[in-house]
């Protein structure tokens, strides 16, 4: 893999050029007011002179990045001031409408304008992906001064959350992912598709990838009969429970590092990992990265500007969807705008900084999750322009990490994996006019407790706030911020008494949602079978399977085991036998039984799985949450995931079914390398 520093002109350069032009114009106006021996005879003259200076600065910007990679930003500022002073002097001489009455006036003007212009160039250049990569790489050169380091190779696994295989191939063909396209073209990597089993969610897939099995994870959130309460995977206390139940040492045991994940993978050191937030383990490396980040313009300033720009971008994109009446769509409010900005700006850069820091230290294996595409696609759509733009930005992250690898003591191989895909469609509420919980309550004439609102957007910011809530200044503020997020999302981690109160609930049924996968549970310590459900609520299953927005319901039977029930047929999942005119799984594509059967057999499965209807021609599904892009059940692209494999390592098998298969591949690569 090659990692060029110089780059082509990009859209972001327009903003940096505008910044330099405005700053230069204001500086020249101040110079005109302060120096009596220098006069601009026309109002437009300072703007023209500043434009000349800015254009030259834009041409020099890639060269400044290249020089900074070798000598550092302090030297770049000094060099730029000297060089730009000459440029300013020439501009003052050639631009009409400037009266100079002494030899020293243009010299002072040149130095003042050059100083301001250089500082603006420093901030704007440091704000590019290349500038960020340069800053990280320079840390690598300093780290090599402390020793030769190990000779073994290392493995970096980058999870691009929620990216479906068809979406990635589309983005590659459109030229939106130049880094990945170059890797494939040069032969350093090979592209593969793998199929997650149900539930197609991050907790199930990531637990399977990192720990080798996801047998006890039936959804993103579910009623746990053993604990008598709802478990939600992105709540710290619940994530700790889920990980404790996992078998095996974990992919990252014995020296690995887990960054911005739900689970640790057995790593001794973690950063922004949900299952470890209350354990006090792994927080130091996050605070080290934040400290380095805060003192550098190519860290803090970059992320602040990017975060603010992301808010503006989100509000503009949301308004554009509404103006064009793009359907399907969901409401995107200011809260989501700031959450998206924090996750896709500050948290993304911090995760990259932590990964780079650990690579430069020689950590043998790392696993990091970037949720940018997943969050945008949930609210905008899986192949809408803003989702594809988020994917392109992640390609830039991969380019940054590639640059860092060239400065590490280890030779790192980079593998890219997605945990699931996403499917698109109008929500169940939009189609039906009521929620799944409302429908269940109507059919049972009973009391229903519902947990159907998605709160995934809070997870990464909540993790960062908790990580920063250690000892020292500002820890109290960070802790209060984390607790406010807990209260906003309903996390039991904020209140140790919450599980007991949940267990005392008076509702007859609990209805939960994980994308287009619904879960219906009675408050019981044992799973109800189909006959018991029919006896208690005779209208429930017929009412569900005959609803036009529901494709099938899965229940356990005494004789046949789990069965998928549709309006015109029943599919016995153990044997594959279909009774009736229509196979209820036919609309979900080939292999649907193999993907849903394992989850339906497990003791943790709900009394009823409810899967929304799917249009086999378009892959459209209907989420039981208010998300236009969703995953969790069957249908569309949600169970089509990505694996980008380093070509030098053992090739993965052709048939990759389930996250445990990816775990075995990555485990084999780790053993091969380290």
N, C-alpha and C positions, 0 to 999 in steps of 0.2 A: 504494500500500500504506500502510495506517495501522499504527502501532505503539503501542498504548495501554500506559501504564505501570501504571495500576491494574488489578487482576486480581480474578477471582472466588476464592471460598474453595476450597482444594484439600486433598487428603488429607495432604500434607506439613505443613499448618498444625497438624494435631493434634499431631505430634511437637514442633513448635516451641512450641506452647502448653504441652505437658507439661514441656518443658525450662524454660520460664519459671516454671511453677507450682512445680516441685521447687526451683529456685534461689531463688525468692521465699520459699518455706516455710522453707528452711534459713536464709536471711538473717534472717527474723523470729524464728526460734528463737535465733539468736546475739544479736540485739538484745535479746530478753527476758532472756538470761543476762547481758549486759553492763550494761544500764540498769536500775537499781534502781527508778526512778520509772515504769517501764512493766512491766506484768505481764499475762500471758495466763493466765486462770484455768482454762481447759479445754485439753486436749491437741489438740483439733481446731481451736482458734481460729486459730493461724498458717496452717493449711492453707486455711481459709475466706477469710481476709484475702488470702492470696496468690492464691487463685482469682479474687477480685474484681479484683485488680491485673492478673493475666494476661489476663482477658477484655477489660479495657480496652485492654491493650497489643496484643491481637490485632486489635481494631477499628482501632487507630491505625496498624497496620503498613503497609497500603497508602499511607497518607498520609506516613509516614516515607520510603518509597521515592520518592514524588513530590517531597518536599522535598529529599531527597538528590540528586535529578537536577538540582536548581537551585543548591543552596548547599553540598553536600558533607556527608560523614559527621561531621566534627568539629562542625559546627553542629547536626546532627541529635542528637548525644549531648547537647549542652548544652540544646537545646530539650526533649528527652525527659526529662532529669533535672528540669528546672523543672516541666514539666507533670505528670510522674509523681509528683513530690513532693506535689503537690496531691491527686492521686488516692489516694496512700497515706494522707495525712492524713484524707481523707474516709472511706476504708475503715476506719481505726482508730476513727473516731468512730461508724460505723454498725454495725459487726460486733459482736454481743454477746460478752461474756466477756473484754473488754479493760479493764484498770484503769489509768488515767493519773493520776499524782499531781503532775505539774508541766507547765508549758506548753511547756518546751523538749524534753521526752522524745519526744513524737510528732513534733516537728520533726526531731530527729536520726534517729529511726527512719525517717521518711519519706525523708530524704536518703540514708541508707544503702541502704534497700530500692530506692529509685529508681535509685541508681547501679548496683547489681547488676542490676536489671531492665533498665536501659537498655543495659548492656553485653551482656546476653544477647539483647536485642532486636536490637542491632546485629549480633551474630554470626548470629542466626537469620535476620534480614531480608536480610543480605548473602549468606546461603546460598541465597536464592531465585534463580530465573532472572532475575527483574526486577532484583534487587540486582546481579547479575553484569552485566547489560546496562547498568545505570546506571554502574557503575564503568568499563566500557569506553567508554561514551559520554562521560564526563567527560574521558577521555584525548583524545577528539576535540576538545572545546572548547579544551583547552590546545594541541593541535597547530595549530588554526586561528590561534592568536596569532602563529605564525611566518610567516605569509604567506597570500595569497589562494588559492593553489593553482591547479591546472588547471581549465579549463572543460569538458574532454571527459568523456563518460560512461565508466563502467567496468563490467566484467562479473565477477561472482562465480559460479563453478560449484561446487555442493555435490553430492558423490557420496554417496548413501545406499547403502552397500554391500549387495548381495544382496537388495534389495527387489523382489519380483516385482510386475508390474502388477496382477494380481488381488488380491494382499495389500494394496497401497496403496488400491485402490478400495474394498475391504472396510473398511479402517481409516477412510477418509473417510466412508463411509456410516454407520459406527458412532459417529462423532463423536470418534474418538481422535486426530485430527490437525487441531485447530481452526485453526491458522495456515494450512496448505495449503488447507483448506476455505474459509477466508475469501478467500484469494487467488483461488481459482477462482470463488467466488460474486461477488466484486467485479469480476471480469473482468480482473485484472492478469496472469493466467497462463492457459495452456491445457494440458490434459493429453493426452499422447500415449504410445502403446506402440511400442517398437522391439524387434527380434528379434536378439539376439547369435547369431553363428555359432559352431559348435563349434571350439574348446573354450569352454564357458561358464564362464570363470574370470576372476578379477580381472586377472592379468597380461596375458592376451590382450585383454580388453576395454579395460583402462586404457591399454595400449600403443597400441591402435588409436585410442582417443579422443584421447590426448595427442600421439601421434606420427604418426597417419594410417595405420598399417599394423601388423598383428600376424601377418604371414605366417610368421615364424620362431618362433612360439610355439605348439607343438602341444598343450600341456597346462599344468597348474600346475607340474609337474616332469616332466622327460623325460631320456632318454639322448641326449646330444649326440654324434653321430658325429665331428664335427670336432675336439672337445676330448677325446673318449674318456672322458667322465665324465657323471654326472648333474648337470643344472642344476635348481636350485630357485629359483623367482622371488622368494621373500621372504628370500633370503640376500643380503646386501649385495654381495659379490663377483660373485655370479651375476646379480643385477639390473643391475649395471654392464655386464656382458657383453651382456645382452639389449638394454639401451638403446643400447649402441654399435652394434649391428647394425641399429637402426631407421633408416629413411630419412626425410629431410625435417627442417626446422628445429624443428618442434614447436609445439604450440598456444601455449605460454607463452614463446616466444622474444621477445626485444626488450622486456624490462621486466616480464614476468609472474613470479609466485611460486607454487611448488608446495608444498603443506603435507600431510604425513602420507600420502604416496602411495608406490607402488612405484617410479615413474619421475618424472623431472623435467619432462617436456614441453618440454625445451629452456630452462627457466628459468635465469637467471643466479643467482638466490637461491632457496634451498630451506630447508625445515624438516622434519626427521624423514622424509626421502625415502630409501628403501632404496638406490637406485642411486648416491647421492651420499655415503653415510655415511663411506666411507674416503677421499674426495677432499679433505676439509677445507673444502668449499664450502657455504655456507648455514647453518653451525651458529650463527653469531652471533645471528641473529634469534630462534632458539629460546631461547638463554640470556638474551636480553633479556626475553622473555616470562616465562621462569621467574623471573628476578630480580624483575620487577614482581609476579608471582604470589605469590612467597614472602613479601613484606612486607605483604600485605593480607589481612585476615580474609575478604574477599569473594573471595579467590583461594585461598590455601593452606588456610585453615580449611574453606572450602566443599568443596574437593576431598577433603580428608582425611575429613571427615564422610561425604561421598557415597561415597567408596571403601569405608569401613568398612560403611556401610549396604548397599552392593552385595554385599559378602561375605555378610552376614547374609541378604540377599534371595536370593542364589543358593543358599545351603545350604538355606534354607526351601523354595524352589521345587523343588529337587532331591528333598528328602525328601517333599514333597507328591506329586510324580509317582510315587515309589516306593510310598508309602502307598496311593495310589489305583490302583496297578498300571496306569498310563497306558502304552499301547503304540502305536507303537514308542517305545522310549527307549534311551539309552545311559548309561553310567556317567559321573557328573559329580562329580569329586573335589575336594579342597581346593585342589589346584594350579590347576584351572580356575577355581575361585571367585576366587582372588586375581588370576589373569590377567584375568578378566572385569572385576573391580573396577578394576584399574589402567587397562585400556583404556577402559572405559565411564565412568570417573570422571576420574582425573587426565589421561590423554591426551586425552580429549574436551575438557575445559576448556582445556587448554594449546593444542590445535589452534584452538579458538575464539578464545582470546586472541591467538594469532599472526595469524590471519586478520583480526581486528579491528584489530590493530596495523598491518598492512599496508594495510588499507582506509583507515585514518586518515592514513596517509602518502601516499595517492593512487596506490597501485599499480594499473595499468590493468586487469589481469586476474589472477584467482586461481583455483586449483583445489584443493579440499580433500576428503579422503575420510574419512567417519565409518563405522567398521566395527561399531558397536554391535549393530544388528539382525542382521547376518550371523553374528557370533560366537554370539549367544544362540540364533538359529534353528538353527545347526549342531547344537547339543547338546540343545535343548529341542523343536524342531519349528517349522515355518514359520509356523503360525498358532496356536500355543499362547499362553497369556495372557502369559507372560514375554517372548516375542518381540514381541508387540503392545505391551507396556509399553515395551520398548526403542525401538520405532518412535515411540511417543508422546513419549518423552523427546527424540528427535531433532527432532520438531516444535517442542519448546521451544527447541532450539538455533537453528532457523530463525527463531523469533520474536526471539531475542537478536540475531542477525545483522541482522535487519530493523531493530531499534532502532538498532543501530550505524550503518546506512546513513543514517539521518536526521541524523547528526552529521558526515558525511564531506564533504570538499571536492568530491569527484566525486559524480555521481549514479549509483549502482550498480544494475544489473539483476541479480537473482538467478535463476539457472537451477538446476534440480534434476535429477539424472540418477542412475540406478542402472546398475551395470555388468553385471548379470545378475540372475536370480531364484534361487529354490531349489525343489527338489522334496523330498518327504518319503517315508520308508519304512523298513522294517526293513533293517539292513545285510546285506551278502552273508554275512558271518560268522554273523550271527544266523539267517539262512535256511538256509545250507548247512552250518554247523558247522565250516567251515574257510575260510581266506582264498583269494583268487584265486591268490596265489603257491603255496599248498599244492596247489591244483587243477592248476596248470600243472606243478608238480614231479611230481605223480602221473601226469599224462598223458604227460610226456616222459621220465620216469625219469632225469632229469638234475639237476644242481645249479642252484638258482635263487637269485638275490639279489633281495630284496624291499625296496621303500621304499613303504610303504602307510600309515604313521601320519601324521596331520595335525599340523602344528606352526604353523598360522596364528596361533594365540592368542599366541605369543611375539613376533610381528613388531613390533607397535607399541611394546611396552615395550622391546624390544631397540633400536629406532630411537631412542627417547628417551634410553636409557642411552648410546648411542653419541654422540648429539648433545651430551650434557652432558660427554663425555670430552674436552674441549678443555683449553686451558691454564688454570691457576688451581687454587684449593683444591677438593678433592673430585674432580678429574679422574681420579685413579688409581682411586678407588672406582668411579666410573662406568664406567671402562674395564674393570675386573675384572668388574663386573656384566654388561656387554655380552658379554665373552668367555665367562662362565659360561652365558649364554643360548645362545651359539653352540655350546658343547659339548653342551648339553642337546638342541638341535635338530639336531645333526649338521652344522652349517654349515661349509662349506669355507673360509669367510672367516676363521675363527679359526685355521686351520692352512694355510699356503701349500703344504705338501707333500701335503695330502689329495688333490688331483686326480691326482697321479702314482700314489698307492697305489690309488685307485679304478680307474685304467686297467689295473693289473696283476692285477685280480681274476680268480679261476679259475672263476667260475660260468659255466655255458653260456648262461643267459638272465637278463635283468633284467626284473622285473615292478614296475610303478609304478602308482599310483592317483591320480586326480584326480576325487574324487566318485564318480559312477557310470560314469566313463570309465576303463577299464583300458588300460595300455600294456604290450605284450610285445615285448622287443627281444633279438636275439642280439648278442653282442659283435662287431660287424662295422662296417667303415667305409662300407658300402653297405647300402641297404635290401634285404631279402630279398623275393622275389616268392613268390606262393602256391605255385608248383610246388616251389621250393626248400624251403619250410617243410614241405610234405607229404612230401618225400623225407627230410628230417632227422628229423621228428617226426610220423609218419603218424597218430598218435592225437590230436594236439593240437587241430586245428580241429574234427574231428567231436565230440570230447569237450566242447569249449567250446560249440558251437552247440546241442548237445542237452541242455545243462544247463538246468533249469527256471528258474534265476535269471539267465540270460544271454539277451539278446534277439537280438544279432547280433554278428558279428565282421567287421571290415573289413580286407581285405588287397589288395595290389597284384598285378595279373596282367599278363602280357606283352601280350595281345591286347586285353582289354577295359578296361584301366586299373583303377582301384580298384573293388572290388565289396563289397557288404554281403551276408554269408552268414548265413542263418538255418537252422533245422532243416528247413524245407520249401520253401525258395526262395532265389534269389539275385537281388540288385538291382544292375545295372550303373550306377554312379553318374554316369558321363559321359553316357550316353544315356537313362537312366531306364528301360531295358528290364528287365522282371522275368521270370525263368525259374523255373517251379515253381508250386506251388499257392498259396503264401502269400507276400506281399511282406514281407520281414523288417523293413521300415521303417514298415509300416502302423500299428503300435501307438504310434509316436512323433508322430503327428499330421501335418497338412498342412504341406508345406514342409520335411519332415525331410531330404530329399535335398539341397535347396539349402543347408541349414545345415551338413551334415556333409561334403559333397563337397569344398569348397575345402581343408579341413584334410587330407583323405585324399590329395590330389594333391601335397602339398608334400614336398620332400626331407627335411624334419625329422620327418615322420610316422614313427611306430614301425613295426616289421614287422607288428604286429597292433594294431588298436584293438579293445577289447572293451567293448561297451555292455551294461549290465545290462538285464534284462527290465523292461518298463513295463506297468502295468495301464492300458489306455486309458480306462477308466471313472473311475478315481480319480486317475490321474497318479502312482501309487506307483512308486518306483524303489528300487534296492538299492545303496547306496554301497559301494565297495570299501575305504573307510576307515570307522572307527567313528564315523560321524556320522549322526544321524537326519534332518537336513536337509542336502542336498548339491547340488552343481552341478558341471558339467564336461562332461557328455555330452548325451544326448537324453532327453526324456520329462518330463512334468509341467510345472511352471512355471519351470524353471531358464532357459529361453531366452525368457522374456517379461519385458522390462525396461521402465523408466520414463523418460520425459523430460517435465519440467514446464517449459514455454517461456514467457518473458516475452511478453505479448501485443503489446507495442509493437514487437517485433522481427519480422523476416521469418519467417513460419510455416514449420515444417519440412515436408518432403514426407510424403505419406501412408504410403508404403512405405519404412520405415527398416530395412534389413537390414544388419547388421554394424556393428562399432564405427567403421569408417572413415566410414560415413555420418554418425554422430554427430560425428565430427571435422570433417567438412565443414560441418555445421550450426553448430557452435560457432565455427569459423574465420570463417564468414560473419557471425556476430553480432559477433565481435571487430572485423572490418573495418568493419562498420556503425557500431559505437560509437566506436572509438578509431583 
